[in-house]
Amino acid sequence: MAKRRRLTPFGAGFDDADLPPDADAAPQAAGPVMRPPIADMAGAAAATAALEEMAASLHQARESGRMVLALPLGQIEAGYLVRDRISADPDEMAALVESLRARGQQTPIEVVQLGADRFGLISGWRRLKALRQLAAETADPRFATVLALLRRPDQASDAYVAMVEENEIRVGLSFYERARIVAKAVEAGVYPDDRAALRGLFGAASRPKRSKIGSFLAVVRALDGALRFPEAIGERLGLQLAQAIEADAGLALHLRPALETAEPADAQAEQALIARLIAPAGGRAGSESRPARPPGQPGQAGSAGDGAPAEPPPGFEPVPGLHLRMTAGRLVLEGARVDDDLRARLVTWLQGQAW
């Protein structure tokens, strides 16, 4: 049987002479690895494609209104749309200004691009106004720009709807302001008629609410510009005023100059004047030359035509908390507002009249 050969570990029994001549030489530093030109071209193409994809995504986000933009205040045109809100409550504006001062702008406004560096305001009028006030007061760079979302309404009606919905959700418009924007949208040709404007702008509102807004249209068209505090007119008085205007085509001719001449100091005074001017007046039937008079005067409901006493007419409330009743030769004021101060003011007013 052949004898097996014993194996030894590699290197055992060998000396340096058995190694190749360059086996113990230090490894040589590797030279630069040359990349094939095709690899460089492929890498550059991938990087370019990634940048183009990112740019396209950013452009799409901007155009679709998903990217918040920081726009200089001077580039925003607040009068792009006829605003639905007539005025801002001073207390609410003061609170908004302080909130922006402390926390900055939290909610973007909405704009539409009109041209290079020109944007028309759709919604966010109060925020824009507050930021401009802060910028003027502080010169702080924080308030030099406004955060905005770019919108692209397909037609003008979409922009008006966006404005109305934003205000309805945030603060709520008065019935007068709602009716006014309906009238202005029709005047601007955005909608063909009142009915289309009511359904387009207030489609989410109930039918009774749209009906009330429609009733206020008579007030807007008769007295817009003559009223100093139109947004303060409540639903009840506004509907009474609308009914009176529709019932008497000549009433507006007397209301407008009376309101402009009186120049009431506040909303309460203006509403008291309106209530007095639209008080039931039977003598106005068939005559447009005489102004409306308080109930109880000769020639009106509640008083006989020959001056004989008639049943006392029902009173009315010119301002909350003050009830007025009048019969021939007698005027009665009742209510929580009747006090020494009211008496003194009445005496002063009476003494200043030309009798």
Summary of the structure (lengths in Angstrom):
residues: 355
radius of gyration: 39.5
end to end distance: 156.4
largest distance: 160.8
contacts: 899
relative contact order: 0.06
helix: 49%
strand: 12%
